[in-house]
């Protein structure tokens, strides 16, 4: 079972779009485009902020 996480290490701002693209198995550019259109419509920013607050961050170990 997949869980929804935001990937802060691979994302641009907060990792929301990358986490959603992994969960739904679609290209991250499609999710970013959808958020851009939603932002232009006026409700994308609030949705992004709500997801930023509610989605847990993915905890990964970085190998050096």
Helices and strands as residue ranges (DSSP letters): H 16-24, H 28-41, H 44-54
